[in-house]
Amino acid sequence: MVTPGDVLAYRVLWDPYVMGTARAAKAAGDEWTKAAEGQTSKADLSIFAAPPDVATLKLYAQSEYTNADSIVSDWNAHAGSSDQTIVLEAAAFLQDFQNVVQRVAQVYQPQIAREVPSLPLPTPPSASAQKAVIARVEGLGILAKGVLHLIGVAAEGAPGAVAQAAASAATKAARGALRSPWVWAAAAGAGLLAVVGIKAAAGGGRAYLRASSGGLL
């Protein structure tokens, strides 16, 4: 029997990575804002062929702020869903969660690393933790085998070559590009379910998705 906890275990596993990246994006925006204001900044101005003007620095700051907002709103797009909805739409929810994680790994983190290299970034969950959640999802028949992927790690738990190549490609694609914000309803979430065993009490899914962390920070 599928429970909300079975579906949300994937989200809880990845919450520190996703929300940590959102905080890092905001911090990167702050560094670009400092640079625009003429303050000492950690932003890497060497990425420009010529010294950037204030307008350009502000655009880079806004890009990172937009990324932070997008991560949070996309990650919490299903906030407020009932337990029944979580179970009935389990496959769609899980694929939505994975899409956010993949964008964080392949787009947002590489951009932060390139623009403000000294900012610390959260690392993905271990390969074993990812495998445990994926095995549970596949075993329950929520998703077919291979739909959910290991992200950012190889079987040994080290950064995977595929993930590294994807991140490198995303970094190159992001150079000089400013993305527009996506339109989503934002709802800041907090990881309240301790689902190491991938189980949750009745009503746990609803409580989790309606929880508020009090903001990005």
HELIX and SHEET records of a PDB file:
HELIX    1   1 PRO A    4  ALA A   36  1                                  33    
HELIX    2   2 LEU A   45  ILE A   47  5                                   3    
HELIX    3   3 VAL A   54  TRP A   75  1                                  22    
HELIX    4   4 ASP A   83  LEU A   88  1                                   6    
HELIX    5   5 ALA A   90  ARG A  103  1                                  14    
HELIX    6   6 VAL A  104  TYR A  108  3                                   5    
HELIX    7   7 GLN A  109  GLU A  115  1                                   7    
HELIX    8   8 ALA A  127  GLY A  139  1                                  13    
HELIX    9   9 ALA A  161  ALA A  174  1                                  14    
HELIX   10  10 GLY A  204  ARG A  210  1                                   7    
END                                                                             
